[in-house]
Amino acid sequence: MNARLRLEKLRQTVDVRCTGARPGGFRFIDLFAGIGGFRIPFEGIGRQCVFTAERDRFCRETYSANFPEPANSEHIFAEDMRPWADAPEKIPAHEVLLAGFPCQPFSIAGVSKKNALGRPHGFLCDTQGTLFYDLARIIDHHQPPAFLLENVKNLERHDGGKTFATIIHVLENELGYRVFHRVISSTPWVPQKRERIFIVGFRDHGIGFDFDQLAVPEGDGPKLGSILDRKVDPKYTLTENMWTYLQGYREKHRKAGNGFGFALFDPNDVARTLSARYCKDGSEILIAQKGNRPRRLTPRECARLMGFEKPGQTDWKIPVSDTQGYRQFGNAVVVPVVKAIAQLMQPRIIEAMNGREVPQTVQVPLPLPEPGIAAE
């Protein structure tokens, strides 16, 4: 590599680190951001996050630790999203909106009934007071070319299906997007049975997006042994009292014909869904140990179970307590699943932008190269 090419490569590296974007890339916003499970894949394809909103202060602590912003960054980190929804023009312009929004019931009287009564309908009426209402207001104002939303699988059946029907109606008929949705299981990517619904929307109705083209790894998928540490602090082993309680609890419900109780796994298994309540007793995913009581997963193992880092790595920063760490990972998205969706969306996002102007990469002063870097 000659000196000029080496210097240009160094300049590009500085540009990416200082702006979070590459030339020609799109901007995105990260709502209900949690600890950044959406941001990793979309930054991974070289794009710039310009706005983040997350109410939980412990999540913000973890997010900031893993996505430090340079001093000259224009990125805005908000807390409560609702004041911003009241003034959406203050949110930076963006091409993609990302949101793992909470599931809330809507008060729906039905469009036909409201028409008959001469009452207004639409998302301003049907969803007012919910966080989806605020999300819809932001989409309505900015009209981003594309969005990606995520929720629990049960969203389709929530409130007898009325919640999901209203969401799709708002996105398609009122906001004018072409919408696609699919329930995706995480087991091809990580050793966890976790199903979530993903909703993709494009402003351009001619976009040829197809969830069936999602690149899903073939085979049986990884097993728990791939994310487990060989040496684990004894504090993660259940106490005698807790182990006795969980065994008694399961036996009581077994006699009553219920399936409640703990779930024990070994390295050749695939775990149940990790939940935010894992911090309480770890009962949904207990790891069997020879000659000892079972143990909980460590927060570091949870990071791998959710795909925030690869097996054997420890690069994801966990600056919070174990209790907060468990809650954060239990509420997060599975990163490699989102990565697969992002890669499927990428060419369609560029197509959907349809000539919308994308800001050029901000140029910053190039630091002097270290000795020996200018030429080979």
TORKOL-4160 file (C-alpha; in steps of 0.2 Angstrom, whole numbers, padded with zeros to 4 digits, m for minus):
376
<pt num="1" X="0000" Y="0000" Z="0000"/>
<pt num="2" X="0008" Y="0017" Z="m0005"/>
<pt num="3" X="0008" Y="0032" Z="0006"/>
<pt num="4" X="m0007" Y="0041" Z="m0002"/>
<pt num="5" X="m0018" Y="0026" Z="m0001"/>
<pt num="6" X="m0013" Y="0023" Z="0017"/>
<pt num="7" X="m0016" Y="0041" Z="0022"/>
<pt num="8" X="m0033" Y="0041" Z="0013"/>
<pt num="9" X="m0038" Y="0025" Z="0023"/>
<pt num="10" X="m0033" Y="0033" Z="0039"/>
<pt num="11" X="m0043" Y="0048" Z="0035"/>
<pt num="12" X="m0059" Y="0037" Z="0032"/>
<pt num="13" X="m0056" Y="0029" Z="0049"/>
<pt num="14" X="m0056" Y="0045" Z="0058"/>
<pt num="15" X="m0071" Y="0051" Z="0049"/>
<pt num="16" X="m0081" Y="0035" Z="0054"/>
<pt num="17" X="m0075" Y="0036" Z="0072"/>
<pt num="18" X="m0080" Y="0055" Z="0074"/>
<pt num="19" X="m0096" Y="0055" Z="0064"/>
<pt num="20" X="m0103" Y="0037" Z="0065"/>
<pt num="21" X="m0106" Y="0038" Z="0046"/>
<pt num="22" X="m0098" Y="0033" Z="0030"/>
<pt num="23" X="m0100" Y="0043" Z="0014"/>
<pt num="24" X="m0117" Y="0040" Z="0006"/>
<pt num="25" X="m0124" Y="0032" Z="0022"/>
<pt num="26" X="m0141" Y="0035" Z="0030"/>
<pt num="27" X="m0146" Y="0042" Z="0047"/>
<pt num="28" X="m0156" Y="0033" Z="0060"/>
<pt num="29" X="m0164" Y="0036" Z="0077"/>
<pt num="30" X="m0165" Y="0024" Z="0091"/>
<pt num="31" X="m0181" Y="0025" Z="0101"/>
<pt num="32" X="m0185" Y="0015" Z="0117"/>
<pt num="33" X="m0167" Y="0011" Z="0114"/>
<pt num="34" X="m0163" Y="0000" Z="0129"/>
<pt num="35" X="m0145" Y="m0004" Z="0129"/>
<pt num="36" X="m0143" Y="m0003" Z="0110"/>
<pt num="37" X="m0147" Y="m0019" Z="0102"/>
<pt num="38" X="m0154" Y="m0010" Z="0087"/>
<pt num="39" X="m0139" Y="0002" Z="0085"/>
<pt num="40" X="m0126" Y="m0012" Z="0084"/>
<pt num="41" X="m0132" Y="m0019" Z="0068"/>
<pt num="42" X="m0136" Y="m0003" Z="0060"/>
<pt num="43" X="m0119" Y="0005" Z="0064"/>
<pt num="44" X="m0112" Y="m0012" Z="0058"/>
<pt num="45" X="m0117" Y="m0007" Z="0040"/>
<pt num="46" X="m0109" Y="0010" Z="0042"/>
<pt num="47" X="m0123" Y="0021" Z="0047"/>
<pt num="48" X="m0125" Y="0036" Z="0059"/>
<pt num="49" X="m0136" Y="0037" Z="0074"/>
<pt num="50" X="m0142" Y="0055" Z="0077"/>
<pt num="51" X="m0155" Y="0053" Z="0091"/>
<pt num="52" X="m0157" Y="0040" Z="0105"/>
<pt num="53" X="m0172" Y="0040" Z="0118"/>
<pt num="54" X="m0172" Y="0029" Z="0133"/>
<pt num="55" X="m0181" Y="0032" Z="0150"/>
<pt num="56" X="m0172" Y="0020" Z="0161"/>
<pt num="57" X="m0156" Y="0028" Z="0169"/>
<pt num="58" X="m0147" Y="0011" Z="0171"/>
<pt num="59" X="m0150" Y="0007" Z="0152"/>
<pt num="60" X="m0143" Y="0024" Z="0148"/>
<pt num="61" X="m0128" Y="0021" Z="0158"/>
<pt num="62" X="m0124" Y="0004" Z="0149"/>
<pt num="63" X="m0129" Y="0012" Z="0132"/>
<pt num="64" X="m0117" Y="0027" Z="0135"/>
<pt num="65" X="m0103" Y="0015" Z="0140"/>
<pt num="66" X="m0104" Y="0005" Z="0124"/>
<pt num="67" X="m0108" Y="0020" Z="0112"/>
<pt num="68" X="m0097" Y="0034" Z="0118"/>
<pt num="69" X="m0100" Y="0050" Z="0108"/>
<pt num="70" X="m0085" Y="0061" Z="0103"/>
<pt num="71" X="m0085" Y="0079" Z="0109"/>
<pt num="72" X="m0090" Y="0086" Z="0092"/>
<pt num="73" X="m0104" Y="0074" Z="0090"/>
<pt num="74" X="m0121" Y="0081" Z="0085"/>
<pt num="75" X="m0130" Y="0065" Z="0092"/>
<pt num="76" X="m0144" Y="0069" Z="0105"/>
<pt num="77" X="m0147" Y="0057" Z="0119"/>
<pt num="78" X="m0165" Y="0060" Z="0126"/>
<pt num="79" X="m0173" Y="0052" Z="0141"/>
<pt num="80" X="m0192" Y="0052" Z="0140"/>
<pt num="81" X="m0197" Y="0052" Z="0122"/>
<pt num="82" X="m0214" Y="0060" Z="0125"/>
<pt num="83" X="m0209" Y="0078" Z="0126"/>
<pt num="84" X="m0200" Y="0076" Z="0109"/>
<pt num="85" X="m0215" Y="0068" Z="0102"/>
<pt num="86" X="m0224" Y="0085" Z="0107"/>
<pt num="87" X="m0211" Y="0094" Z="0096"/>
<pt num="88" X="m0205" Y="0081" Z="0083"/>
<pt num="89" X="m0197" Y="0095" Z="0073"/>
<pt num="90" X="m0183" Y="0095" Z="0086"/>
<pt num="91" X="m0178" Y="0077" Z="0082"/>
<pt num="92" X="m0164" Y="0077" Z="0069"/>
<pt num="93" X="m0169" Y="0072" Z="0051"/>
<pt num="94" X="m0166" Y="0054" Z="0048"/>
<pt num="95" X="m0169" Y="0041" Z="0035"/>
<pt num="96" X="m0173" Y="0026" Z="0046"/>
<pt num="97" X="m0183" Y="0025" Z="0063"/>
<pt num="98" X="m0179" Y="0010" Z="0075"/>
<pt num="99" X="m0190" Y="0006" Z="0090"/>
<pt num="100" X="m0193" Y="m0008" Z="0101"/>
<pt num="101" X="m0209" Y="0000" Z="0108"/>
<pt num="102" X="m0219" Y="m0006" Z="0123"/>
<pt num="103" X="m0236" Y="m0015" Z="0120"/>
<pt num="104" X="m0251" Y="m0005" Z="0127"/>
<pt num="105" X="m0269" Y="m0008" Z="0125"/>
<pt num="106" X="m0279" Y="0005" Z="0114"/>
<pt num="107" X="m0297" Y="0011" Z="0118"/>
<pt num="108" X="m0305" Y="0007" Z="0101"/>
<pt num="109" X="m0323" Y="0010" Z="0098"/>
<pt num="110" X="m0321" Y="0005" Z="0080"/>
<pt num="111" X="m0320" Y="0016" Z="0064"/>
<pt num="112" X="m0338" Y="0012" Z="0058"/>
<pt num="113" X="m0346" Y="0016" Z="0075"/>
<pt num="114" X="m0337" Y="0032" Z="0076"/>
<pt num="115" X="m0342" Y="0037" Z="0059"/>
<pt num="116" X="m0360" Y="0033" Z="0064"/>
<pt num="117" X="m0358" Y="0044" Z="0079"/>
<pt num="118" X="m0350" Y="0058" Z="0069"/>
<pt num="119" X="m0334" Y="0056" Z="0080"/>
<pt num="120" X="m0316" Y="0058" Z="0073"/>
<pt num="121" X="m0306" Y="0042" Z="0072"/>
<pt num="122" X="m0288" Y="0039" Z="0068"/>
<pt num="123" X="m0272" Y="0037" Z="0078"/>
<pt num="124" X="m0275" Y="0054" Z="0086"/>
<pt num="125" X="m0291" Y="0046" Z="0094"/>
<pt num="126" X="m0288" Y="0027" Z="0094"/>
<pt num="127" X="m0270" Y="0027" Z="0102"/>
<pt num="128" X="m0269" Y="0043" Z="0111"/>
<pt num="129" X="m0261" Y="0042" Z="0128"/>
<pt num="130" X="m0250" Y="0027" Z="0123"/>
<pt num="131" X="m0232" Y="0027" Z="0118"/>
<pt num="132" X="m0237" Y="0020" Z="0100"/>
<pt num="133" X="m0246" Y="0037" Z="0098"/>
<pt num="134" X="m0230" Y="0046" Z="0102"/>
<pt num="135" X="m0221" Y="0035" Z="0090"/>
<pt num="136" X="m0234" Y="0038" Z="0076"/>
<pt num="137" X="m0232" Y="0057" Z="0078"/>
<pt num="138" X="m0214" Y="0056" Z="0075"/>
<pt num="139" X="m0216" Y="0045" Z="0060"/>
<pt num="140" X="m0230" Y="0057" Z="0054"/>
<pt num="141" X="m0219" Y="0072" Z="0055"/>
<pt num="142" X="m0203" Y="0066" Z="0048"/>
<pt num="143" X="m0210" Y="0053" Z="0036"/>
<pt num="144" X="m0193" Y="0043" Z="0036"/>
<pt num="145" X="m0191" Y="0032" Z="0020"/>
<pt num="146" X="m0190" Y="0016" Z="0032"/>
<pt num="147" X="m0193" Y="0010" Z="0049"/>
<pt num="148" X="m0191" Y="m0006" Z="0059"/>
<pt num="149" X="m0201" Y="m0010" Z="0075"/>
<pt num="150" X="m0200" Y="m0024" Z="0087"/>
<pt num="151" X="m0212" Y="m0031" Z="0100"/>
<pt num="152" X="m0217" Y="m0047" Z="0109"/>
<pt num="153" X="m0224" Y="m0061" Z="0098"/>
<pt num="154" X="m0241" Y="m0060" Z="0108"/>
<pt num="155" X="m0243" Y="m0042" Z="0100"/>
<pt num="156" X="m0253" Y="m0050" Z="0086"/>
<pt num="157" X="m0266" Y="m0058" Z="0099"/>
<pt num="158" X="m0265" Y="m0044" Z="0112"/>
<pt num="159" X="m0282" Y="m0037" Z="0117"/>
<pt num="160" X="m0291" Y="m0050" Z="0105"/>
<pt num="161" X="m0280" Y="m0044" Z="0090"/>
<pt num="162" X="m0287" Y="m0026" Z="0091"/>
<pt num="163" X="m0270" Y="m0018" Z="0096"/>
<pt num="164" X="m0261" Y="m0026" Z="0082"/>
<pt num="165" X="m0275" Y="m0022" Z="0069"/>
<pt num="166" X="m0274" Y="m0004" Z="0075"/>
<pt num="167" X="m0255" Y="m0003" Z="0074"/>
<pt num="168" X="m0256" Y="m0009" Z="0056"/>
<pt num="169" X="m0270" Y="0002" Z="0051"/>
<pt num="170" X="m0261" Y="0017" Z="0058"/>
<pt num="171" X="m0245" Y="0013" Z="0049"/>
<pt num="172" X="m0253" Y="0008" Z="0032"/>
<pt num="173" X="m0269" Y="0018" Z="0030"/>
<pt num="174" X="m0265" Y="0034" Z="0040"/>
<pt num="175" X="m0246" Y="0036" Z="0039"/>
<pt num="176" X="m0245" Y="0029" Z="0021"/>
<pt num="177" X="m0232" Y="0015" Z="0023"/>
<pt num="178" X="m0231" Y="m0002" Z="0015"/>
<pt num="179" X="m0229" Y="m0013" Z="0030"/>
<pt num="180" X="m0222" Y="m0031" Z="0032"/>
<pt num="181" X="m0221" Y="m0041" Z="0048"/>
<pt num="182" X="m0214" Y="m0058" Z="0053"/>
<pt num="183" X="m0212" Y="m0067" Z="0069"/>
<pt num="184" X="m0194" Y="m0073" Z="0070"/>
<pt num="185" X="m0186" Y="m0086" Z="0082"/>
<pt num="186" X="m0169" Y="m0083" Z="0088"/>
<pt num="187" X="m0163" Y="m0101" Z="0089"/>
<pt num="188" X="m0154" Y="m0102" Z="0072"/>
<pt num="189" X="m0143" Y="m0088" Z="0079"/>
<pt num="190" X="m0141" Y="m0090" Z="0098"/>
<pt num="191" X="m0145" Y="m0105" Z="0110"/>
<pt num="192" X="m0162" Y="m0097" Z="0116"/>
<pt num="193" X="m0180" Y="m0100" Z="0111"/>
<pt num="194" X="m0185" Y="m0082" Z="0109"/>
<pt num="195" X="m0199" Y="m0077" Z="0097"/>
<pt num="196" X="m0202" Y="m0058" Z="0093"/>
<pt num="197" X="m0212" Y="m0049" Z="0080"/>
<pt num="198" X="m0203" Y="m0037" Z="0068"/>
<pt num="199" X="m0212" Y="m0024" Z="0058"/>
<pt num="200" X="m0204" Y="m0016" Z="0043"/>
<pt num="201" X="m0211" Y="m0001" Z="0034"/>
<pt num="202" X="m0207" Y="0008" Z="0018"/>
<pt num="203" X="m0214" Y="0025" Z="0012"/>
<pt num="204" X="m0211" Y="0020" Z="m0006"/>
<pt num="205" X="m0225" Y="0007" Z="m0010"/>
<pt num="206" X="m0214" Y="0000" Z="m0024"/>
<pt num="207" X="m0201" Y="m0007" Z="m0013"/>
<pt num="208" X="m0199" Y="m0025" Z="m0016"/>
<pt num="209" X="m0195" Y="m0031" Z="0002"/>
<pt num="210" X="m0198" Y="m0049" Z="0006"/>
<pt num="211" X="m0196" Y="m0056" Z="0024"/>
<pt num="212" X="m0194" Y="m0074" Z="0016"/>
<pt num="213" X="m0177" Y="m0068" Z="0009"/>
<pt num="214" X="m0170" Y="m0067" Z="0027"/>
<pt num="215" X="m0154" Y="m0075" Z="0028"/>
<pt num="216" X="m0157" Y="m0088" Z="0042"/>
<pt num="217" X="m0142" Y="m0099" Z="0047"/>
<pt num="218" X="m0144" Y="m0117" Z="0042"/>
<pt num="219" X="m0143" Y="m0132" Z="0054"/>
<pt num="220" X="m0149" Y="m0134" Z="0072"/>
<pt num="221" X="m0141" Y="m0118" Z="0078"/>
<pt num="222" X="m0129" Y="m0116" Z="0093"/>
<pt num="223" X="m0131" Y="m0124" Z="0110"/>
<pt num="224" X="m0129" Y="m0117" Z="0127"/>
<pt num="225" X="m0111" Y="m0124" Z="0129"/>
<pt num="226" X="m0105" Y="m0111" Z="0116"/>
<pt num="227" X="m0109" Y="m0096" Z="0128"/>
<pt num="228" X="m0105" Y="m0104" Z="0145"/>
<pt num="229" X="m0089" Y="m0100" Z="0154"/>
<pt num="230" X="m0079" Y="m0114" Z="0162"/>
<pt num="231" X="m0075" Y="m0105" Z="0178"/>
<pt num="232" X="m0089" Y="m0095" Z="0186"/>
<pt num="233" X="m0090" Y="m0086" Z="0203"/>
<pt num="234" X="m0098" Y="m0097" Z="0216"/>
<pt num="235" X="m0110" Y="m0083" Z="0220"/>
<pt num="236" X="m0120" Y="m0088" Z="0204"/>
<pt num="237" X="m0124" Y="m0105" Z="0212"/>
<pt num="238" X="m0141" Y="m0106" Z="0220"/>
<pt num="239" X="m0141" Y="m0106" Z="0239"/>
<pt num="240" X="m0148" Y="m0121" Z="0248"/>
<pt num="241" X="m0163" Y="m0111" Z="0253"/>
<pt num="242" X="m0167" Y="m0105" Z="0235"/>
<pt num="243" X="m0164" Y="m0122" Z="0228"/>
<pt num="244" X="m0175" Y="m0131" Z="0241"/>
<pt num="245" X="m0189" Y="m0118" Z="0238"/>
<pt num="246" X="m0189" Y="m0120" Z="0219"/>
<pt num="247" X="m0190" Y="m0139" Z="0220"/>
<pt num="248" X="m0204" Y="m0137" Z="0232"/>
<pt num="249" X="m0213" Y="m0124" Z="0221"/>
<pt num="250" X="m0212" Y="m0135" Z="0205"/>
<pt num="251" X="m0218" Y="m0151" Z="0215"/>
<pt num="252" X="m0233" Y="m0141" Z="0222"/>
<pt num="253" X="m0238" Y="m0136" Z="0204"/>
<pt num="254" X="m0234" Y="m0153" Z="0197"/>
<pt num="255" X="m0247" Y="m0161" Z="0209"/>
<pt num="256" X="m0259" Y="m0147" Z="0204"/>
<pt num="257" X="m0257" Y="m0151" Z="0185"/>
<pt num="258" X="m0248" Y="m0135" Z="0181"/>
<pt num="259" X="m0231" Y="m0133" Z="0172"/>
<pt num="260" X="m0224" Y="m0120" Z="0183"/>
<pt num="261" X="m0207" Y="m0121" Z="0191"/>
<pt num="262" X="m0188" Y="m0120" Z="0186"/>
<pt num="263" X="m0180" Y="m0126" Z="0170"/>
<pt num="264" X="m0163" Y="m0135" Z="0171"/>
<pt num="265" X="m0152" Y="m0135" Z="0156"/>
<pt num="266" X="m0135" Y="m0143" Z="0151"/>
<pt num="267" X="m0122" Y="m0137" Z="0138"/>
<pt num="268" X="m0131" Y="m0147" Z="0124"/>
<pt num="269" X="m0148" Y="m0138" Z="0127"/>
<pt num="270" X="m0156" Y="m0123" Z="0120"/>
<pt num="271" X="m0162" Y="m0111" Z="0134"/>
<pt num="272" X="m0180" Y="m0104" Z="0136"/>
<pt num="273" X="m0183" Y="m0086" Z="0134"/>
<pt num="274" X="m0172" Y="m0074" Z="0145"/>
<pt num="275" X="m0184" Y="m0062" Z="0154"/>
<pt num="276" X="m0182" Y="m0046" Z="0164"/>
<pt num="277" X="m0187" Y="m0056" Z="0179"/>
<pt num="278" X="m0171" Y="m0067" Z="0178"/>
<pt num="279" X="m0164" Y="m0056" Z="0192"/>
<pt num="280" X="m0176" Y="m0063" Z="0205"/>
<pt num="281" X="m0171" Y="m0082" Z="0205"/>
<pt num="282" X="m0165" Y="m0087" Z="0188"/>
<pt num="283" X="m0178" Y="m0101" Z="0188"/>
<pt num="284" X="m0182" Y="m0100" Z="0169"/>
<pt num="285" X="m0163" Y="m0104" Z="0164"/>
<pt num="286" X="m0153" Y="m0114" Z="0177"/>
<pt num="287" X="m0137" Y="m0122" Z="0172"/>
<pt num="288" X="m0134" Y="m0140" Z="0179"/>
<pt num="289" X="m0117" Y="m0142" Z="0188"/>
<pt num="290" X="m0110" Y="m0159" Z="0193"/>
<pt num="291" X="m0110" Y="m0162" Z="0212"/>
<pt num="292" X="m0117" Y="m0145" Z="0216"/>
<pt num="293" X="m0133" Y="m0136" Z="0215"/>
<pt num="294" X="m0137" Y="m0127" Z="0199"/>
<pt num="295" X="m0132" Y="m0109" Z="0195"/>
<pt num="296" X="m0139" Y="m0094" Z="0186"/>
<pt num="297" X="m0131" Y="m0088" Z="0170"/>
<pt num="298" X="m0119" Y="m0074" Z="0173"/>
<pt num="299" X="m0123" Y="m0057" Z="0165"/>
<pt num="300" X="m0108" Y="m0060" Z="0154"/>
<pt num="301" X="m0116" Y="m0076" Z="0148"/>
<pt num="302" X="m0132" Y="m0067" Z="0145"/>
<pt num="303" X="m0123" Y="m0054" Z="0134"/>
<pt num="304" X="m0118" Y="m0069" Z="0123"/>
<pt num="305" X="m0135" Y="m0077" Z="0124"/>
<pt num="306" X="m0143" Y="m0061" Z="0117"/>
<pt num="307" X="m0129" Y="m0059" Z="0104"/>
<pt num="308" X="m0121" Y="m0043" Z="0111"/>
<pt num="309" X="m0104" Y="m0052" Z="0110"/>
<pt num="310" X="m0097" Y="m0068" Z="0103"/>
<pt num="311" X="m0093" Y="m0083" Z="0113"/>
<pt num="312" X="m0077" Y="m0081" Z="0122"/>
<pt num="313" X="m0077" Y="m0063" Z="0121"/>
<pt num="314" X="m0079" Y="m0050" Z="0134"/>
<pt num="315" X="m0080" Y="m0034" Z="0124"/>
<pt num="316" X="m0097" Y="m0028" Z="0129"/>
<pt num="317" X="m0096" Y="m0016" Z="0144"/>
<pt num="318" X="m0108" Y="m0020" Z="0159"/>
<pt num="319" X="m0106" Y="m0005" Z="0170"/>
<pt num="320" X="m0121" Y="m0009" Z="0181"/>
<pt num="321" X="m0126" Y="m0021" Z="0195"/>
<pt num="322" X="m0130" Y="m0040" Z="0191"/>
<pt num="323" X="m0148" Y="m0036" Z="0194"/>
<pt num="324" X="m0149" Y="m0022" Z="0182"/>
<pt num="325" X="m0139" Y="m0032" Z="0169"/>
<pt num="326" X="m0151" Y="m0046" Z="0170"/>
<pt num="327" X="m0166" Y="m0034" Z="0167"/>
<pt num="328" X="m0157" Y="m0025" Z="0153"/>
<pt num="329" X="m0153" Y="m0041" Z="0143"/>
<pt num="330" X="m0170" Y="m0049" Z="0147"/>
<pt num="331" X="m0178" Y="m0034" Z="0139"/>
<pt num="332" X="m0166" Y="m0033" Z="0124"/>
<pt num="333" X="m0167" Y="m0038" Z="0106"/>
<pt num="334" X="m0156" Y="m0053" Z="0100"/>
<pt num="335" X="m0143" Y="m0043" Z="0090"/>
<pt num="336" X="m0139" Y="m0056" Z="0076"/>
<pt num="337" X="m0157" Y="m0057" Z="0072"/>
<pt num="338" X="m0158" Y="m0038" Z="0070"/>
<pt num="339" X="m0142" Y="m0039" Z="0060"/>
<pt num="340" X="m0150" Y="m0051" Z="0048"/>
<pt num="341" X="m0165" Y="m0040" Z="0046"/>
<pt num="342" X="m0154" Y="m0024" Z="0044"/>
<pt num="343" X="m0144" Y="m0033" Z="0030"/>
<pt num="344" X="m0160" Y="m0037" Z="0021"/>
<pt num="345" X="m0166" Y="m0020" Z="0023"/>
<pt num="346" X="m0150" Y="m0011" Z="0018"/>
<pt num="347" X="m0152" Y="m0011" Z="m0001"/>
<pt num="348" X="m0171" Y="m0007" Z="0000"/>
<pt num="349" X="m0167" Y="0008" Z="0012"/>
<pt num="350" X="m0156" Y="0016" Z="m0001"/>
<pt num="351" X="m0169" Y="0013" Z="m0014"/>
<pt num="352" X="m0183" Y="0020" Z="m0003"/>
<pt num="353" X="m0173" Y="0036" Z="0000"/>
<pt num="354" X="m0177" Y="0040" Z="m0018"/>
<pt num="355" X="m0164" Y="0053" Z="m0020"/>
<pt num="356" X="m0166" Y="0061" Z="m0003"/>
<pt num="357" X="m0151" Y="0071" Z="0001"/>
<pt num="358" X="m0139" Y="0063" Z="0013"/>
<pt num="359" X="m0127" Y="0074" Z="0022"/>
<pt num="360" X="m0108" Y="0073" Z="0018"/>
<pt num="361" X="m0096" Y="0066" Z="0031"/>
<pt num="362" X="m0089" Y="0079" Z="0042"/>
<pt num="363" X="m0071" Y="0081" Z="0039"/>
<pt num="364" X="m0060" Y="0083" Z="0054"/>
<pt num="365" X="m0042" Y="0088" Z="0055"/>
<pt num="366" X="m0031" Y="0073" Z="0052"/>
<pt num="367" X="m0019" Y="0068" Z="0066"/>
<pt num="368" X="m0001" Y="0066" Z="0062"/>
<pt num="369" X="0003" Y="0048" Z="0057"/>
<pt num="370" X="0013" Y="0038" Z="0069"/>
<pt num="371" X="0031" Y="0034" Z="0064"/>
<pt num="372" X="0031" Y="0022" Z="0049"/>
<pt num="373" X="0013" Y="0023" Z="0045"/>
<pt num="374" X="0015" Y="0035" Z="0030"/>
<pt num="375" X="0024" Y="0023" Z="0019"/>
<pt num="376" X="0029" Y="0005" Z="0017"/>
